[in-house]
């Protein structure tokens, strides 16, 4: 790893599958948390709002996928399976064992795929703004300033330069239109505990989010009022507190009047 040391750990480039990949690692011996960024975004988009609430108790890691943030692109198309393979390679090379996975948008999809492909590597999942099938997204184009923010962040970080953004956008939109294609039966096989976090005006239909939550065997759900798909930017402190509480709590919630989480024998 070509790296620089900072007050918060190390950051720099590491070879992942023959591709020069930007990675940040706070270091230490605490339980690792790998943060997975969204499409057209970068690792700092997830780290900046969440790391301050987690870094005292966890080892925080994040990386920029191919064509995102500080990691250069190639001519290859984008596919979630390839991104999941890259993420697994990072876990194996840098962490070497199970980790908590905190993903936003595309990063949440990758967390699901990692949990399905390599359950031994997924300690728990935090799924922020996730869809498990492409038909779960609303059939509308969102308004607001979110797209401009992503475009500006890309221009500030990408080694390919701002002029490459249209190519990344084209590949991303092609992927969004046909992927992912997971089913509720797939979700029911995920053994890791999972927290689903969503804005009440997110890109996915609320019915899709509900089916995601209800299909996960050990799922919890948090709907953040007054937010969109950019919930991490809109209410960062609230989301950080929810994520921090979740990662620090027992894997299975204990409540006074359980319904979905009733023990198999029906007691309690």
Buried (B, 14 or more C-beta within 10 A) or exposed (E): EEBEEEEBBBBBBBEBEEBBBBBBBBEEEBBBBBBBBBBBBBBBBBBEBBBBBBBEEBBBBBBBBBBBBBBBBEEEEBBBEBBBBBBBBBBEBBBEEBBBBBBBBBBBBBBBBBBBBBEEBBBBBBBBBBBBBBEBBBEEEBEEEBEEBBBEBBEEBBEBEEEBBEEBBEBBEEBBEEBBEBEEEBBEEBEBBBBBBBBEBBBBBEEBBBBBBBBBEBBBBBBBEEBBBBBBBBBBEBBBEBBBEBBEBEEEBEEEEEEEBEEEEEEE
